[in-house]
Amino acid sequence: MPVTTSTTLTNQFQTYFSKELLTLVQQETILDQFAMKNPIPKNQGYAGASQKLAMFRFGPPSISGVQSLGEGTAIASANYRALALNKLEKGLTQYGQVIGLTDILRATDLFNSLQQATKTSGLDMALWVDSVIRNTLIGSNLTASGSSIGSAAEGGGTFDNSDACNTAAASGGIKVYGNPATLTTQTFSALNSDTTAANTTMTASAVLDSMTRLKRNRAPLINGGYVLATDPRVARDLMRDSDWLNASNYGNKGQPFYKGEVGSIYGCRVVIQTNSFVSTGSGTAGDEFVYQATPAGGGLAVSKDIIASFFFGNEAYGIPHLTGDDPLSPKIVITDTPDKSDPLNQLVTVGVKLFFGAMRLAAGNTGSTGNPTWYLVHRTKTSTTL
């Protein structure tokens, strides 16, 4: 005798949908919080070539104008100390993206697709802004649009602006490799070929060395100290050091914690970023400026991930102000009315746009501004194989 079961009358059953959405996978984007922010006021005639990020700095202290005085004898005007004002500027680029939603989708969707499109647009643009800042600090150009955010593979490895990006810190530049005290040669190639953890990973002594370089370059402090922005794997290497102090175990003396802050070492506050600039180890120096969307993985072997971390002093780089009444700040634009291109109002679009650019504010000891380098790019491997 046939038995009717749940598998016999399958057409009567429907799939159960939970309206509880899973958490979005979000990047830890933290670089904007350490930038000098420049507002661009409304209705001041800033258009066309004037749409630039511009900042100014007077020349550094000097003893060249100090002279011995003779009683009653004034210093001749030809010997007066002259002031110098440096202007740093960079053109802004407008970026944007659009998400389209049909009227049928909006009328039938289980979830609020318009709300989700708005949230996704904001997160996408935040990641783009973080990537622009990161690549500018590296000296590696972003592509004009699209998902590729590397450099040499698309742009030939040219630098974003001419300065000491391609010079090791020992020669007045901004690049540090591995543990400066033990890695024999401070180059990308040497870091790739060395497989010893003490030479190639971030250690307490390497942190101290980079902080010392910043202090020697007279980099201003940020809220009383320096900041290390780094990958979770590099932070993990530091957390195993006896000098590590968890953020939960120290007071900030009235200062709020930074977004992503996890601890400190020798007073340098460590902030995690998941949007790190990762290169695949290579014997070719230019490959350090090539972002790898699918990197080779952690570990100390040759051709494994080489991760760029940033040591920041204050005023290391600048960006436009991203909030408030600034006319060039990010904007979400929702279009949900009929027009000639969509007379039946069959489509709702959610768009996001902004004018943006990032600019290094100190070009190096011999750069055009005559100011010292106030941040360092510190490349290392990681002991973890994750």
KESE-778161 format. One line per field, with one value per residue: residue in one letter; chain; x, y, z of N, C-alpha, C in turn. Coordinates in steps of 0.05 Angstrom, whole numbers. Layout:
N
code (A; ...);
unit (A; ...);
n.c1 (X; ...);
n.c2 (Y; ...);
n.c3 (Z; ...);
ca.c1 (X; ...);
ca.c2 (Y; ...);
ca.c3 (Z; ...);
c.c1 (X; ...);
c.c2 (Y; ...);
c.c3 (Z; ...);
***
This chain:
386
code (M; P; V; T; T; S; T; T; L; T; N; Q; F; Q; T; Y; F; S; K; E; L; L; T; L; V; Q; Q; E; T; I; L; D; Q; F; A; M; K; N; P; I; P; K; N; Q; G; Y; A; G; A; S; Q; K; L; A; M; F; R; F; G; P; P; S; I; S; G; V; Q; S; L; G; E; G; T; A; I; A; S; A; N; Y; R; A; L; A; L; N; K; L; E; K; G; L; T; Q; Y; G; Q; V; I; G; L; T; D; I; L; R; A; T; D; L; F; N; S; L; Q; Q; A; T; K; T; S; G; L; D; M; A; L; W; V; D; S; V; I; R; N; T; L; I; G; S; N; L; T; A; S; G; S; S; I; G; S; A; A; E; G; G; G; T; F; D; N; S; D; A; C; N; T; A; A; A; S; G; G; I; K; V; Y; G; N; P; A; T; L; T; T; Q; T; F; S; A; L; N; S; D; T; T; A; A; N; T; T; M; T; A; S; A; V; L; D; S; M; T; R; L; K; R; N; R; A; P; L; I; N; G; G; Y; V; L; A; T; D; P; R; V; A; R; D; L; M; R; D; S; D; W; L; N; A; S; N; Y; G; N; K; G; Q; P; F; Y; K; G; E; V; G; S; I; Y; G; C; R; V; V; I; Q; T; N; S; F; V; S; T; G; S; G; T; A; G; D; E; F; V; Y; Q; A; T; P; A; G; G; G; L; A; V; S; K; D; I; I; A; S; F; F; F; G; N; E; A; Y; G; I; P; H; L; T; G; D; D; P; L; S; P; K; I; V; I; T; D; T; P; D; K; S; D; P; L; N; Q; L; V; T; V; G; V; K; L; F; F; G; A; M; R; L; A; A; G; N; T; G; S; T; G; N; P; T; W; Y; L; V; H; R; T; K; T; S; T; T; L);
unit (A; A; A; A; A; A; A; A; A; A; A; A; A; A; A; A; A; A; A; A; A; A; A; A; A; A; A; A; A; A; A; A; A; A; A; A; A; A; A; A; A; A; A; A; A; A; A; A; A; A; A; A; A; A; A; A; A; A; A; A; A; A; A; A; A; A; A; A; A; A; A; A; A; A; A; A; A; A; A; A; A; A; A; A; A; A; A; A; A; A; A; A; A; A; A; A; A; A; A; A; A; A; A; A; A; A; A; A; A; A; A; A; A; A; A; A; A; A; A; A; A; A; A; A; A; A; A; A; A; A; A; A; A; A; A; A; A; A; A; A; A; A; A; A; A; A; A; A; A; A; A; A; A; A; A; A; A; A; A; A; A; A; A; A; A; A; A; A; A; A; A; A; A; A; A; A; A; A; A; A; A; A; A; A; A; A; A; A; A; A; A; A; A; A; A; A; A; A; A; A; A; A; A; A; A; A; A; A; A; A; A; A; A; A; A; A; A; A; A; A; A; A; A; A; A; A; A; A; A; A; A; A; A; A; A; A; A; A; A; A; A; A; A; A; A; A; A; A; A; A; A; A; A; A; A; A; A; A; A; A; A; A; A; A; A; A; A; A; A; A; A; A; A; A; A; A; A; A; A; A; A; A; A; A; A; A; A; A; A; A; A; A; A; A; A; A; A; A; A; A; A; A; A; A; A; A; A; A; A; A; A; A; A; A; A; A; A; A; A; A; A; A; A; A; A; A; A; A; A; A; A; A; A; A; A; A; A; A; A; A; A; A; A; A; A; A; A; A; A; A; A; A; A; A; A; A; A; A; A; A; A; A; A; A; A; A; A; A; A; A; A; A; A; A; A; A; A; A; A; A; A; A; A; A; A; A);
n.c1 (17; 14; 45; 33; 78; 119; 154; 126; 85; 110; 101; 69; 99; 138; 198; 228; 241; 285; 281; 324; 382; 448; 510; 543; 604; 655; 707; 761; 770; 813; 847; 833; 826; 874; 891; 906; 854; 824; 779; 735; 705; 637; 611; 654; 680; 712; 730; 738; 806; 817; 798; 826; 865; 896; 949; 989; 1055; 1102; 1173; 1225; 1255; 1316; 1384; 1412; 1402; 1415; 1455; 1514; 1512; 1530; 1541; 1492; 1489; 1450; 1422; 1434; 1387; 1394; 1412; 1370; 1327; 1294; 1226; 1197; 1146; 1114; 1075; 1032; 997; 944; 906; 836; 795; 733; 692; 646; 588; 532; 473; 421; 351; 293; 222; 189; 220; 225; 172; 163; 205; 234; 269; 292; 311; 326; 344; 387; 418; 433; 464; 505; 528; 552; 590; 622; 644; 673; 712; 738; 758; 794; 829; 850; 879; 915; 945; 967; 1002; 1036; 1059; 1038; 999; 927; 881; 837; 784; 741; 752; 806; 857; 911; 978; 1029; 1015; 973; 985; 1038; 1071; 1084; 1097; 1055; 1065; 1125; 1173; 1207; 1190; 1211; 1258; 1302; 1295; 1343; 1370; 1344; 1292; 1227; 1222; 1224; 1250; 1234; 1267; 1306; 1353; 1375; 1366; 1405; 1412; 1377; 1329; 1276; 1283; 1320; 1290; 1251; 1281; 1304; 1291; 1286; 1254; 1268; 1293; 1258; 1205; 1156; 1180; 1189; 1235; 1241; 1197; 1212; 1257; 1235; 1202; 1242; 1267; 1226; 1224; 1275; 1270; 1240; 1184; 1119; 1081; 1023; 969; 1004; 1037; 1064; 1035; 1021; 996; 971; 970; 926; 956; 1009; 1003; 990; 1040; 1067; 1038; 1055; 1100; 1137; 1136; 1088; 1026; 960; 903; 860; 883; 907; 903; 878; 890; 850; 845; 808; 800; 830; 797; 798; 840; 884; 925; 989; 1060; 1119; 1097; 1078; 1019; 979; 942; 893; 886; 847; 849; 900; 962; 988; 1042; 1069; 1126; 1188; 1245; 1249; 1252; 1211; 1164; 1145; 1109; 1065; 1001; 971; 914; 900; 938; 1000; 998; 1013; 1073; 1144; 1172; 1206; 1179; 1130; 1075; 1088; 1079; 1056; 1063; 1044; 1078; 1059; 1070; 1043; 1006; 1023; 998; 946; 875; 812; 760; 710; 660; 602; 583; 611; 617; 639; 638; 622; 563; 499; 454; 388; 345; 279; 236; 193; 219; 239; 273; 257; 197; 155; 171; 201; 248; 290; 345; 405; 456; 525; 572; 634; 684; 753; 819; 885; 943; 1011; 1044; 1096; 1155; 1204; 1273; 1304; 1267; 1221; 1195; 1228; 1219; 1220; 1209; 1149; 1123; 1130; 1138; 1134; 1157; 1144; 1149; 1106; 1100; 1057; 1020; 971);
n.c2 (-24; 43; 96; 162; 213; 267; 277; 264; 301; 351; 401; 432; 454; 508; 547; 568; 634; 670; 734; 755; 786; 768; 793; 844; 835; 874; 921; 942; 1005; 1055; 1098; 1151; 1178; 1197; 1238; 1305; 1350; 1387; 1437; 1456; 1513; 1534; 1567; 1600; 1606; 1564; 1524; 1481; 1484; 1501; 1465; 1438; 1405; 1441; 1460; 1493; 1510; 1540; 1552; 1510; 1516; 1555; 1571; 1607; 1661; 1685; 1731; 1760; 1819; 1886; 1939; 1987; 1983; 1970; 1911; 1901; 1909; 1875; 1830; 1809; 1758; 1717; 1697; 1636; 1608; 1549; 1518; 1465; 1426; 1390; 1362; 1348; 1290; 1269; 1217; 1162; 1118; 1077; 1044; 1005; 994; 957; 972; 928; 894; 927; 926; 875; 853; 816; 837; 903; 931; 981; 1008; 975; 983; 1036; 1033; 998; 1029; 1071; 1042; 1021; 1068; 1087; 1048; 1057; 1109; 1098; 1065; 1100; 1136; 1100; 1080; 1126; 1140; 1097; 1107; 1090; 1087; 1090; 1056; 1088; 1073; 1018; 949; 937; 956; 964; 979; 977; 938; 960; 1015; 1021; 1029; 1081; 1138; 1174; 1228; 1267; 1250; 1227; 1174; 1129; 1117; 1091; 1094; 1103; 1135; 1183; 1175; 1143; 1089; 1027; 963; 900; 880; 931; 928; 878; 856; 846; 876; 932; 925; 911; 863; 836; 829; 794; 748; 732; 686; 686; 696; 735; 773; 791; 800; 842; 869; 886; 916; 934; 967; 1006; 1026; 1049; 1088; 1119; 1138; 1171; 1210; 1230; 1255; 1297; 1291; 1313; 1295; 1254; 1266; 1261; 1218; 1168; 1131; 1066; 1037; 977; 910; 856; 809; 825; 855; 813; 786; 825; 824; 779; 794; 811; 864; 883; 918; 911; 947; 949; 950; 997; 1067; 1123; 1175; 1214; 1217; 1194; 1125; 1105; 1088; 1020; 1011; 969; 962; 978; 991; 1006; 1056; 1069; 1072; 1021; 1006; 969; 953; 926; 933; 928; 943; 895; 860; 811; 774; 786; 788; 834; 903; 940; 912; 918; 958; 938; 921; 863; 831; 778; 753; 717; 692; 684; 675; 657; 642; 647; 692; 698; 735; 804; 855; 920; 967; 1027; 1079; 1134; 1204; 1267; 1308; 1282; 1271; 1296; 1306; 1322; 1354; 1311; 1315; 1352; 1417; 1420; 1429; 1390; 1342; 1273; 1247; 1217; 1200; 1192; 1173; 1172; 1186; 1194; 1209; 1234; 1195; 1151; 1143; 1113; 1105; 1059; 1047; 1055; 1091; 1089; 1128; 1147; 1198; 1235; 1286; 1275; 1267; 1250; 1273; 1273; 1307; 1318; 1317; 1292; 1294; 1320; 1340; 1380; 1415; 1421; 1399; 1350; 1278; 1253; 1206; 1135; 1079; 1014; 953; 884; 813; 761; 720; 686; 638; 648);
n.c3 (0; -19; 15; 35; 40; 67; 27; -17; -29; -44; -66; -33; 6; 30; 28; 88; 106; 143; 172; 196; 183; 165; 192; 156; 120; 139; 125; 166; 167; 178; 168; 157; 205; 224; 192; 171; 163; 113; 104; 50; 32; 19; -40; -55; -103; -117; -166; -224; -241; -190; -154; -110; -60; -12; 29; 79; 102; 145; 139; 170; 237; 243; 253; 223; 217; 264; 299; 327; 367; 363; 409; 407; 352; 298; 267; 199; 147; 104; 128; 155; 181; 137; 125; 102; 64; 51; 2; -6; -51; -83; -136; -133; -143; -170; -148; -155; -149; -169; -150; -175; -167; -181; -189; -181; -150; -103; -87; -72; -42; 12; 48; 64; 11; -8; 37; 49; 3; 10; 57; 39; -2; 27; 57; 16; -6; 38; 41; -7; 1; 43; 16; -23; 10; 34; -10; -30; 12; 9; -40; -87; -143; -149; -192; -239; -234; -215; -191; -183; -143; -142; -163; -199; -235; -263; -269; -282; -239; -225; -184; -139; -126; -131; -88; -29; -29; -50; -24; 24; 96; 123; 88; 88; 70; 71; 80; 114; 130; 156; 216; 234; 263; 256; 204; 150; 101; 83; 44; -2; -30; 3; 49; 29; 17; 65; 118; 172; 233; 272; 242; 203; 220; 255; 313; 383; 388; 335; 331; 367; 342; 295; 318; 340; 293; 274; 315; 311; 262; 278; 280; 296; 355; 360; 399; 442; 430; 384; 328; 306; 250; 229; 201; 223; 230; 237; 283; 317; 320; 351; 398; 424; 448; 507; 522; 505; 514; 529; 504; 538; 587; 599; 617; 581; 594; 591; 536; 480; 457; 395; 334; 323; 357; 393; 430; 460; 451; 480; 487; 438; 403; 379; 322; 288; 220; 168; 115; 91; 56; 17; -9; -54; -38; -70; -114; -142; -137; -150; -143; -93; -94; -116; -106; -79; -93; -83; -41; -24; 25; 96; 136; 138; 94; 29; -19; 5; 37; 42; 85; 90; 140; 177; 210; 245; 254; 275; 227; 180; 132; 88; 78; 46; 84; 108; 128; 152; 127; 81; 12; -21; 6; 21; -9; -7; -57; -72; -122; -137; -169; -226; -293; -358; -377; -349; -350; -327; -276; -261; -238; -182; -160; -122; -105; -93; -81; -82; -76; -75; -49; -29; 5; 16; 68; 82; 49; 56; 79; 41; 7; -33; 3; 45; 94; 147; 144; 167; 173; 169; 125; 141; 124; 133; 143; 170; 228; 233; 195; 174);
ca.c1 (0; 31; 43; 38; 97; 126; 168; 107; 70; 130; 92; 55; 118; 153; 222; 225; 261; 289; 286; 348; 404; 475; 526; 560; 633; 664; 735; 769; 782; 821; 868; 824; 826; 901; 897; 899; 830; 822; 752; 732; 680; 617; 606; 678; 692; 732; 720; 758; 833; 819; 788; 851; 871; 919; 957; 1012; 1073; 1126; 1198; 1233; 1273; 1343; 1401; 1428; 1398; 1423; 1481; 1524; 1504; 1548; 1526; 1482; 1490; 1427; 1426; 1428; 1363; 1403; 1418; 1346; 1319; 1271; 1207; 1190; 1120; 1112; 1047; 1029; 970; 939; 879; 816; 780; 706; 687; 618; 577; 503; 459; 394; 331; 268; 198; 179; 237; 218; 145; 161; 228; 231; 286; 291; 334; 334; 360; 413; 434; 444; 486; 527; 541; 569; 613; 639; 659; 692; 735; 752; 773; 816; 848; 864; 898; 936; 962; 983; 1023; 1055; 1071; 1028; 974; 903; 869; 817; 759; 740; 760; 835; 867; 940; 993; 1046; 1001; 956; 995; 1067; 1087; 1092; 1090; 1033; 1078; 1154; 1186; 1225; 1176; 1227; 1284; 1302; 1296; 1371; 1379; 1326; 1266; 1207; 1219; 1239; 1245; 1240; 1279; 1330; 1377; 1386; 1364; 1431; 1409; 1350; 1317; 1253; 1293; 1332; 1268; 1238; 1298; 1310; 1270; 1290; 1233; 1280; 1302; 1238; 1179; 1155; 1187; 1189; 1259; 1236; 1179; 1228; 1275; 1219; 1195; 1267; 1270; 1206; 1232; 1299; 1260; 1224; 1156; 1102; 1066; 994; 959; 1025; 1053; 1063; 1015; 1027; 972; 982; 953; 922; 977; 1032; 996; 992; 1068; 1075; 1023; 1070; 1124; 1132; 1132; 1061; 1006; 933; 889; 842; 899; 919; 885; 887; 894; 829; 843; 792; 814; 827; 782; 815; 863; 885; 945; 1012; 1086; 1137; 1081; 1067; 992; 976; 915; 891; 871; 844; 853; 929; 976; 1003; 1056; 1081; 1154; 1201; 1272; 1246; 1245; 1186; 1141; 1135; 1088; 1043; 981; 962; 887; 900; 966; 1011; 994; 1033; 1096; 1170; 1185; 1211; 1156; 1105; 1065; 1103; 1058; 1064; 1051; 1050; 1083; 1050; 1069; 1021; 1009; 1037; 983; 921; 852; 790; 741; 690; 634; 592; 571; 630; 603; 652; 637; 607; 533; 482; 433; 368; 327; 256; 214; 194; 229; 238; 288; 243; 171; 138; 183; 206; 275; 300; 374; 419; 483; 542; 593; 650; 710; 772; 847; 902; 968; 1032; 1051; 1125; 1167; 1230; 1293; 1314; 1245; 1216; 1185; 1249; 1210; 1227; 1189; 1134; 1112; 1147; 1126; 1151; 1148; 1153; 1134; 1093; 1105; 1033; 1015; 943);
ca.c2 (0; 67; 115; 189; 225; 295; 279; 259; 326; 372; 427; 447; 464; 531; 551; 588; 655; 686; 762; 764; 787; 764; 817; 849; 834; 902; 927; 961; 1028; 1072; 1117; 1179; 1191; 1209; 1258; 1333; 1353; 1413; 1444; 1472; 1527; 1537; 1592; 1616; 1607; 1542; 1507; 1475; 1479; 1508; 1444; 1425; 1404; 1459; 1465; 1511; 1507; 1557; 1538; 1500; 1533; 1556; 1590; 1621; 1690; 1694; 1744; 1774; 1847; 1907; 1958; 2010; 1978; 1954; 1891; 1912; 1896; 1854; 1806; 1800; 1730; 1716; 1676; 1621; 1594; 1528; 1511; 1438; 1423; 1367; 1363; 1329; 1274; 1261; 1189; 1156; 1093; 1076; 1018; 1008; 976; 959; 976; 902; 886; 942; 920; 847; 842; 809; 855; 930; 933; 1009; 1014; 961; 996; 1060; 1025; 987; 1051; 1084; 1025; 1020; 1093; 1088; 1030; 1070; 1131; 1086; 1055; 1123; 1145; 1079; 1078; 1151; 1137; 1077; 1117; 1072; 1099; 1075; 1058; 1108; 1061; 989; 934; 935; 979; 962; 1001; 972; 921; 977; 1042; 1022; 1033; 1109; 1149; 1193; 1254; 1263; 1255; 1207; 1149; 1106; 1118; 1079; 1114; 1110; 1156; 1206; 1169; 1135; 1060; 1010; 935; 880; 890; 946; 922; 852; 850; 855; 897; 944; 926; 893; 837; 823; 821; 771; 724; 724; 670; 686; 713; 757; 793; 799; 806; 865; 863; 910; 933; 946; 990; 1027; 1038; 1067; 1112; 1136; 1152; 1193; 1230; 1243; 1272; 1318; 1288; 1320; 1274; 1253; 1262; 1254; 1195; 1160; 1111; 1045; 1025; 953; 887; 839; 788; 838; 861; 787; 782; 843; 816; 758; 806; 817; 893; 891; 926; 912; 973; 947; 951; 1023; 1090; 1141; 1202; 1232; 1215; 1171; 1105; 1107; 1066; 998; 1009; 943; 961; 996; 980; 1028; 1080; 1072; 1060; 1003; 1006; 949; 959; 902; 941; 932; 940; 871; 853; 785; 776; 785; 800; 859; 924; 953; 896; 926; 977; 924; 910; 836; 825; 751; 750; 690; 680; 691; 657; 669; 631; 665; 698; 701; 763; 826; 872; 948; 981; 1055; 1093; 1162; 1227; 1285; 1323; 1267; 1272; 1312; 1299; 1342; 1349; 1293; 1318; 1379; 1432; 1421; 1421; 1367; 1319; 1250; 1251; 1196; 1212; 1172; 1183; 1154; 1199; 1190; 1230; 1227; 1170; 1130; 1155; 1097; 1102; 1031; 1043; 1073; 1090; 1099; 1135; 1160; 1212; 1253; 1295; 1266; 1264; 1249; 1286; 1272; 1334; 1321; 1303; 1281; 1313; 1335; 1345; 1408; 1431; 1424; 1389; 1322; 1258; 1250; 1179; 1114; 1054; 993; 928; 861; 788; 755; 693; 669; 628; 654);
ca.c3 (0; -20; 38; 28; 59; 62; 1; -39; -35; -39; -76; -13; 25; 22; 43; 109; 105; 168; 166; 210; 165; 176; 193; 133; 123; 136; 128; 187; 153; 201; 162; 156; 232; 230; 172; 173; 147; 102; 93; 26; 37; -3; -54; -55; -129; -121; -187; -244; -231; -162; -137; -100; -32; -8; 57; 80; 125; 145; 140; 196; 252; 233; 268; 203; 219; 291; 297; 350; 366; 373; 425; 392; 323; 289; 246; 173; 135; 87; 145; 169; 177; 119; 128; 78; 66; 31; -5; -17; -62; -100; -147; -124; -163; -162; -150; -150; -158; -169; -147; -186; -156; -196; -174; -173; -127; -80; -79; -64; -28; 40; 62; 55; -7; -10; 61; 47; -18; 22; 75; 23; -16; 47; 64; -7; -9; 60; 34; -29; 13; 58; -4; -35; 30; 38; -34; -31; 32; -2; -65; -108; -154; -153; -218; -240; -224; -216; -167; -180; -127; -140; -177; -222; -255; -279; -275; -287; -215; -222; -158; -138; -129; -130; -62; -19; -25; -60; -11; 51; 118; 129; 69; 89; 59; 90; 78; 133; 124; 177; 240; 224; 278; 249; 176; 141; 80; 84; 18; -6; -38; 26; 66; 17; 17; 93; 129; 201; 245; 286; 222; 183; 231; 272; 341; 400; 381; 310; 337; 380; 321; 278; 334; 342; 268; 273; 334; 300; 241; 291; 274; 319; 367; 358; 425; 461; 422; 356; 322; 287; 237; 219; 195; 247; 233; 248; 311; 332; 327; 372; 422; 437; 461; 536; 525; 495; 534; 517; 507; 561; 612; 604; 614; 559; 604; 580; 507; 472; 441; 367; 321; 317; 375; 407; 451; 455; 457; 484; 485; 410; 403; 356; 311; 268; 195; 152; 87; 89; 30; 18; -34; -55; -37; -96; -116; -158; -119; -157; -136; -67; -99; -129; -87; -87; -84; -72; -34; -22; 51; 116; 140; 134; 70; 7; -36; 21; 40; 55; 94; 96; 164; 178; 234; 240; 271; 267; 202; 160; 106; 90; 61; 49; 106; 98; 142; 155; 105; 59; -13; -34; 24; 10; -10; -17; -74; -79; -142; -137; -182; -255; -310; -386; -381; -334; -346; -310; -249; -257; -226; -162; -159; -99; -113; -73; -95; -67; -86; -55; -55; -5; -1; 36; 76; 87; 27; 62; 88; 18; -11; -41; 24; 65; 120; 151; 140; 191; 176; 158; 116; 153; 112; 147; 141; 195; 237; 229; 168; 167);
c.c1 (18; 25; 50; 56; 102; 141; 150; 93; 88; 120; 79; 74; 133; 178; 218; 248; 262; 294; 310; 372; 430; 490; 543; 590; 644; 694; 739; 784; 788; 838; 859; 826; 853; 909; 891; 876; 827; 794; 754; 706; 662; 619; 630; 693; 713; 720; 743; 785; 836; 809; 811; 851; 897; 924; 984; 1029; 1096; 1151; 1207; 1251; 1302; 1359; 1417; 1424; 1406; 1451; 1488; 1518; 1526; 1531; 1519; 1482; 1468; 1436; 1417; 1404; 1371; 1408; 1393; 1340; 1293; 1253; 1202; 1164; 1117; 1082; 1048; 1000; 968; 910; 861; 803; 753; 702; 657; 611; 547; 493; 430; 375; 305; 244; 186; 194; 228; 190; 143; 183; 222; 246; 284; 315; 344; 352; 387; 431; 448; 468; 510; 542; 560; 594; 632; 656; 679; 716; 751; 770; 798; 838; 864; 886; 922; 955; 978; 1006; 1045; 1071; 1062; 1001; 951; 895; 846; 790; 761; 752; 790; 845; 897; 953; 1007; 1032; 983; 969; 1025; 1084; 1096; 1083; 1069; 1043; 1108; 1164; 1203; 1212; 1193; 1255; 1282; 1305; 1324; 1382; 1360; 1298; 1248; 1204; 1237; 1231; 1253; 1249; 1305; 1355; 1390; 1384; 1389; 1429; 1381; 1338; 1293; 1262; 1305; 1311; 1254; 1255; 1305; 1286; 1271; 1270; 1245; 1288; 1280; 1211; 1180; 1160; 1187; 1212; 1255; 1217; 1195; 1246; 1259; 1209; 1219; 1272; 1251; 1215; 1257; 1291; 1242; 1194; 1139; 1087; 1037; 983; 980; 1042; 1052; 1043; 1026; 1001; 982; 962; 949; 944; 1002; 1027; 998; 1021; 1077; 1062; 1038; 1095; 1118; 1128; 1104; 1043; 979; 919; 871; 857; 912; 898; 896; 889; 875; 826; 826; 809; 810; 810; 802; 838; 862; 906; 967; 1038; 1106; 1123; 1070; 1040; 988; 947; 914; 875; 870; 849; 883; 939; 994; 1016; 1065; 1111; 1167; 1229; 1272; 1236; 1218; 1161; 1130; 1112; 1064; 1025; 971; 934; 884; 929; 974; 1008; 1018; 1055; 1122; 1184; 1189; 1185; 1129; 1098; 1085; 1083; 1069; 1048; 1060; 1056; 1077; 1059; 1046; 1027; 1025; 1024; 957; 900; 831; 773; 718; 663; 625; 581; 589; 617; 615; 652; 620; 577; 520; 459; 413; 348; 303; 231; 216; 206; 228; 252; 275; 214; 152; 149; 188; 233; 280; 331; 384; 448; 498; 564; 609; 674; 731; 800; 862; 930; 987; 1041; 1080; 1139; 1194; 1251; 1304; 1292; 1240; 1207; 1207; 1241; 1216; 1203; 1175; 1117; 1132; 1130; 1145; 1141; 1160; 1138; 1119; 1098; 1081; 1030; 987; 943);
c.c2 (25; 85; 143; 202; 255; 299; 274; 284; 350; 400; 444; 461; 488; 534; 573; 608; 669; 715; 773; 763; 781; 790; 819; 845; 861; 903; 946; 983; 1049; 1096; 1146; 1193; 1204; 1231; 1286; 1338; 1382; 1419; 1460; 1487; 1530; 1565; 1611; 1616; 1585; 1523; 1501; 1469; 1486; 1487; 1427; 1425; 1420; 1463; 1480; 1505; 1526; 1540; 1530; 1520; 1532; 1576; 1609; 1652; 1702; 1706; 1756; 1804; 1865; 1928; 1982; 2006; 1959; 1933; 1903; 1896; 1873; 1828; 1797; 1771; 1730; 1693; 1662; 1606; 1574; 1521; 1483; 1435; 1399; 1368; 1341; 1315; 1267; 1231; 1184; 1128; 1094; 1048; 1022; 986; 979; 962; 949; 891; 901; 935; 892; 837; 838; 828; 883; 936; 962; 1017; 1000; 973; 1021; 1053; 1014; 1009; 1066; 1068; 1023; 1045; 1096; 1071; 1043; 1093; 1120; 1076; 1077; 1133; 1125; 1079; 1104; 1150; 1118; 1089; 1102; 1082; 1080; 1077; 1078; 1098; 1031; 976; 932; 960; 976; 984; 991; 956; 938; 1003; 1044; 1028; 1062; 1119; 1171; 1222; 1249; 1270; 1231; 1180; 1125; 1105; 1106; 1100; 1122; 1132; 1180; 1200; 1158; 1104; 1046; 982; 918; 893; 905; 938; 896; 845; 863; 879; 906; 948; 907; 865; 822; 813; 796; 746; 714; 709; 668; 706; 738; 779; 805; 806; 831; 857; 889; 928; 947; 970; 1013; 1041; 1057; 1091; 1131; 1151; 1176; 1216; 1245; 1261; 1294; 1316; 1295; 1295; 1276; 1247; 1251; 1230; 1190; 1137; 1092; 1034; 1001; 931; 870; 819; 800; 845; 835; 781; 800; 834; 794; 768; 814; 846; 902; 897; 928; 938; 972; 950; 978; 1045; 1109; 1170; 1222; 1231; 1191; 1150; 1111; 1084; 1044; 994; 983; 943; 981; 981; 1003; 1055; 1086; 1058; 1045; 1001; 986; 959; 933; 908; 947; 930; 917; 865; 824; 788; 771; 796; 826; 881; 936; 938; 903; 946; 964; 911; 883; 831; 797; 744; 721; 677; 687; 670; 671; 660; 653; 668; 697; 730; 781; 848; 900; 958; 1010; 1065; 1123; 1181; 1245; 1300; 1309; 1269; 1287; 1301; 1321; 1334; 1333; 1295; 1347; 1391; 1434; 1412; 1397; 1342; 1297; 1255; 1226; 1209; 1189; 1185; 1163; 1168; 1195; 1214; 1219; 1200; 1147; 1140; 1139; 1092; 1073; 1025; 1064; 1070; 1101; 1104; 1148; 1174; 1229; 1263; 1287; 1265; 1263; 1259; 1283; 1301; 1338; 1304; 1290; 1302; 1330; 1342; 1374; 1426; 1436; 1414; 1359; 1303; 1252; 1225; 1160; 1091; 1031; 966; 904; 836; 784; 725; 674; 662; 633; 672);
c.c3 (0; 4; 28; 49; 51; 35; -23; -48; -31; -48; -55; 7; 14; 39; 63; 107; 131; 159; 182; 191; 179; 174; 167; 139; 118; 140; 152; 174; 174; 194; 163; 183; 239; 210; 181; 154; 139; 92; 68; 27; 13; -15; -52; -82; -134; -141; -207; -232; -202; -143; -128; -70; -28; 21; 57; 105; 123; 147; 168; 211; 241; 250; 249; 206; 246; 290; 324; 346; 376; 388; 408; 362; 315; 268; 219; 161; 117; 102; 161; 162; 160; 125; 101; 83; 44; 27; -17; -27; -80; -110; -136; -147; -153; -168; -144; -159; -155; -166; -157; -175; -172; -178; -164; -149; -102; -69; -66; -46; 1; 57; 50; 37; -10; 14; 59; 25; -7; 40; 59; 9; 3; 54; 40; -10; 14; 53; 12; -18; 28; 38; -17; -16; 31; 14; -37; -12; 22; -25; -89; -118; -154; -183; -216; -229; -225; -191; -163; -166; -123; -155; -202; -243; -273; -287; -279; -263; -211; -195; -161; -139; -123; -103; -54; -15; -32; -47; 17; 72; 125; 111; 68; 78; 80; 92; 99; 127; 148; 203; 233; 238; 269; 220; 162; 121; 80; 56; 17; -13; -14; 46; 56; 20; 45; 105; 159; 214; 258; 267; 207; 194; 248; 301; 357; 393; 354; 313; 349; 360; 303; 292; 337; 316; 266; 291; 323; 276; 251; 284; 299; 329; 361; 386; 445; 454; 392; 353; 302; 276; 222; 215; 221; 252; 245; 277; 328; 339; 350; 399; 437; 451; 490; 541; 515; 518; 521; 523; 531; 588; 616; 601; 593; 568; 592; 550; 499; 457; 412; 357; 314; 336; 392; 430; 445; 462; 457; 481; 457; 409; 377; 348; 288; 244; 179; 123; 83; 61; 32; -9; -32; -56; -64; -95; -132; -140; -125; -149; -108; -70; -113; -108; -97; -75; -72; -65; -29; 5; 70; 118; 132; 109; 48; -9; -21; 25; 53; 60; 101; 120; 163; 206; 229; 262; 262; 241; 181; 133; 110; 71; 64; 73; 95; 111; 142; 130; 81; 33; -27; -16; 12; 12; -21; -32; -81; -98; -145; -149; -212; -270; -339; -392; -368; -329; -329; -282; -242; -242; -205; -161; -133; -107; -91; -89; -75; -83; -65; -67; -29; -13; 22; 42; 82; 66; 32; 68; 65; -2; -16; -19; 45; 92; 123; 146; 167; 192; 163; 147; 124; 142; 127; 136; 168; 202; 233; 200; 159; 142);
***
